[in-house]
Amino acid sequence: MLEDTLVVWGGEFGRTPTVELPTPGSNAGKLNGRDHNHYGLRCGWPAAASKGATSHRRQPTEFGFQAVENKVHVHDLHATMLHLLGFDHETFTYRYAGRDFRLTDVEGKVVKSILA
């Protein structure tokens, strides 16, 4: 079934490696735990057009706050998903308010290292 299907899963955001402490006078003195980390999105997909059992892992800093190697921008993620679906992300547009827009904006590159 995965020969003809693209299943994408992803997490909302990662979590920071530190604890968020309350600000005096706010949060009623409660600890809020770890904060959202917009540098830590996780996503993956099993598909016939991608390499099986392959991980395009980001290499984080020693502290673990953000990636320093193998970064993939959301535009690259969208370009790769559209490629797996058979679309050219540079020509795939939608019209809104009288203007053509691309899902990958003016950026985005297909992440070829995960393609079969």
TAVENZI-V915155 format. One record per backbone hydrogen bond with DSSP energy under -1.0 kcal/mol. CO is the residue of the C=O (numbers start at 1). NH is the residue of the N-H. E is the energy in kcal/mol with one decimal. If there is no record, write none. Layout:
CO:NH:E ; CO:NH:E
This chain:
1:4:-1.4 ; 2:48:-1.6 ; 9:44:-2.5 ; 14:37:-2.2 ; 20:32:-1.2 ; 23:26:-2.5 ; 26:29:-1.5 ; 27:30:-2.3 ; 33:20:-3.5 ; 35:16:-2.4 ; 37:14:-1.6 ; 37:40:-2.0 ; 42:11:-2.6 ; 44:9:-2.7 ; 46:7:-1.0 ; 47:50:-1.2 ; 49:116:-3.3 ; 55:57:-1.2 ; 59:68:-3.3 ; 59:69:-1.3 ; 66:61:-1.9 ; 69:59:-1.7 ; 73:77:-2.2 ; 74:78:-2.5 ; 75:79:-2.4 ; 76:80:-2.4 ; 77:81:-2.4 ; 78:82:-2.7 ; 79:83:-2.1 ; 80:84:-2.4 ; 81:85:-1.3 ; 82:87:-3.2 ; 83:86:-1.4 ; 88:91:-1.6 ; 88:92:-1.6 ; 94:101:-2.9 ; 96:99:-1.6 ; 99:96:-2.9 ; 101:94:-2.3 ; 102:105:-1.7 ; 104:107:-2.0 ; 110:112:-1.5 ; 111:114:-1.3 ; 112:115:-1.1 ; 114:51:-2.9
